[in-house]
Amino acid sequence: MVEVMGRYLNPSEQGERIRQVLEMDPSGPSRAVLRTPKRVFRRLEPAKVVELIRAYDEGVPVNDLAAQFNLHRSTVLEHLNRAAPKRRYPAMDQAQVEEAAQLYQAGKSLRDVGIHFGVHASTVSRNLTGAGVPLRDCHRRDRDRSPRPGLHTGD
């Protein structure tokens, strides 16, 4: 028993064993990465910006432009905002707003009405609100803008 305990308590043997284990790996200890790699920011040449804007005006989607010019889509949008070309937001004309109001009042959701016209639900909501159509909450109840009973109103 003493011999077994002596084997585990002898620090010189433990140090030797650790040295042998470390020598088994020919590459040695791995090097720690002290910092993240530096990001490279590419500036788009003025001629490329003109090409990007021209492609956008011709109808190329923003995501396709981002892939084509190897940029993030938000960078493409920044270039477009700086150049101020006419943006392609889907819009609804007066006849569509009136039809959307009828569909919405018949029970369709903002999402369903938006799909019908090929626009986002928020576009439908904005147009209906602008036309004075009262909106429902997500549980199909009329939205009441007055404070609920029992809530402090700041009086």
C-alpha positions as CSV (number, residue, x, y, z in Angstrom):
1,M,0.0,0.0,0.0
2,V,2.8,2.4,0.8
3,E,4.4,1.7,-2.5
4,V,1.1,2.6,-4.4
5,M,0.7,5.8,-2.4
6,G,4.3,6.7,-2.9
7,R,3.9,6.3,-6.7
8,Y,1.0,8.9,-6.7
9,L,2.6,11.2,-4.3
10,N,6.0,11.5,-5.9
11,P,5.9,14.9,-7.8
12,S,9.0,14.1,-9.8
13,E,7.3,11.1,-11.5
14,Q,4.2,13.2,-12.2
15,G,6.3,15.9,-13.8
16,E,8.2,13.3,-15.9
17,R,4.9,11.8,-17.0
18,I,3.5,15.2,-18.1
19,R,6.7,15.9,-20.0
20,Q,6.3,12.6,-21.9
21,V,2.7,13.3,-22.8
22,L,3.6,16.8,-24.1
23,E,6.4,15.3,-26.2
24,M,3.9,12.9,-27.8
25,D,2.3,15.8,-29.7
26,P,4.8,16.8,-32.4
27,S,3.2,20.2,-33.1
28,G,3.6,21.3,-29.5
29,P,1.1,23.5,-27.7
30,S,-1.4,25.3,-29.9
31,R,-1.1,29.0,-30.3
32,A,-3.9,31.1,-28.8
33,V,-5.7,33.5,-31.0
34,L,-5.4,36.8,-29.3
35,R,-7.7,38.9,-31.5
36,T,-10.3,38.5,-34.1
37,P,-9.2,38.8,-37.7
38,K,-9.5,42.4,-39.0
39,R,-12.5,43.0,-41.2
40,V,-11.9,44.4,-44.7
41,F,-14.2,47.1,-45.8
42,R,-14.5,47.6,-49.5
43,R,-15.6,50.9,-51.0
44,L,-17.6,50.7,-54.2
45,E,-16.1,52.7,-57.0
46,P,-18.2,55.6,-58.3
47,A,-18.7,53.8,-61.6
48,K,-20.0,50.7,-59.8
49,V,-22.4,52.9,-57.8
50,V,-23.8,54.3,-61.0
51,E,-24.1,50.8,-62.4
52,L,-25.9,49.7,-59.2
53,I,-28.4,52.5,-59.4
54,R,-29.0,51.9,-63.1
55,A,-29.6,48.2,-62.4
56,Y,-32.0,49.1,-59.6
57,D,-33.9,51.5,-61.9
58,E,-34.2,48.7,-64.4
59,G,-36.0,46.6,-61.8
60,V,-33.3,44.3,-60.4
61,P,-34.2,43.4,-56.8
62,V,-32.1,44.7,-53.9
63,N,-31.1,41.2,-52.8
64,D,-29.9,40.4,-56.3
65,L,-27.9,43.6,-56.4
66,A,-26.3,42.7,-53.1
67,A,-25.2,39.4,-54.4
68,Q,-24.0,40.8,-57.7
69,F,-21.9,43.6,-56.1
70,N,-20.8,41.4,-53.2
71,L,-22.4,43.8,-50.6
72,H,-24.8,43.5,-47.8
73,R,-28.4,44.5,-48.8
74,S,-28.3,47.4,-46.2
75,T,-25.2,48.7,-48.0
76,V,-27.1,48.6,-51.3
77,L,-30.0,50.5,-49.7
78,E,-27.6,53.1,-48.3
79,H,-26.2,53.7,-51.8
80,L,-29.7,54.0,-53.1
81,N,-30.8,56.4,-50.4
82,R,-27.7,58.6,-51.0
83,A,-28.4,58.7,-54.7
84,A,-32.2,59.3,-54.1
85,P,-33.6,57.4,-57.1
86,K,-37.3,56.7,-57.1
87,R,-37.8,53.8,-54.7
88,R,-40.0,50.9,-55.6
89,Y,-42.3,50.6,-52.7
90,P,-45.6,48.9,-53.6
91,A,-48.3,51.4,-53.4
92,M,-52.1,51.2,-53.4
93,D,-54.2,53.6,-55.5
94,Q,-57.5,54.9,-54.3
95,A,-59.6,52.2,-56.0
96,Q,-57.4,49.5,-54.3
97,V,-57.8,51.2,-50.9
98,E,-61.6,51.2,-51.3
99,E,-61.6,47.6,-52.3
100,A,-59.2,46.8,-49.4
101,A,-61.6,48.5,-47.0
102,Q,-64.5,46.4,-48.3
103,L,-62.5,43.2,-47.9
104,Y,-61.2,44.1,-44.5
105,Q,-64.7,45.1,-43.2
106,A,-66.0,41.8,-44.6
107,G,-63.7,40.0,-42.2
108,K,-60.5,39.5,-44.1
109,S,-57.2,40.0,-42.1
110,L,-54.7,42.7,-43.0
111,R,-52.4,39.9,-44.1
112,D,-55.0,38.4,-46.4
113,V,-55.9,41.7,-48.0
114,G,-52.1,42.4,-48.4
115,I,-51.7,39.1,-50.2
116,H,-54.6,39.9,-52.5
117,F,-53.0,43.2,-53.6
118,G,-49.3,42.0,-53.4
119,V,-48.3,44.4,-50.7
120,H,-47.3,44.0,-47.0
121,A,-50.0,44.0,-44.3
122,S,-48.4,47.2,-42.8
123,T,-49.1,48.9,-46.2
124,V,-52.7,47.9,-46.0
125,S,-52.9,49.0,-42.4
126,R,-51.4,52.4,-43.2
127,N,-53.7,53.0,-46.2
128,L,-56.8,51.9,-44.3
129,T,-56.0,54.1,-41.3
130,G,-55.4,57.0,-43.7
131,A,-58.8,56.4,-45.2
132,G,-60.4,56.4,-41.8
133,V,-61.3,52.7,-41.6
134,P,-61.3,51.5,-37.9
135,L,-58.9,48.6,-37.4
136,R,-59.5,45.4,-35.3
137,D,-57.0,44.0,-32.8
138,C,-55.5,40.5,-33.4
139,H,-58.6,38.9,-31.8
140,R,-60.9,40.5,-34.4
141,R,-62.3,43.0,-31.9
142,D,-62.6,46.7,-32.8
143,R,-59.7,48.7,-31.4
144,D,-60.8,51.1,-28.7
145,R,-58.4,53.9,-28.3
146,S,-60.0,55.1,-25.0
147,P,-58.3,53.9,-21.7
148,R,-59.6,50.7,-20.2
149,P,-61.6,50.9,-17.0
150,G,-59.4,50.7,-13.8
151,L,-56.2,51.9,-15.5
152,H,-54.6,55.1,-14.2
153,T,-54.9,57.9,-16.7
154,G,-52.5,60.3,-15.1
155,D,-55.2,62.6,-13.6
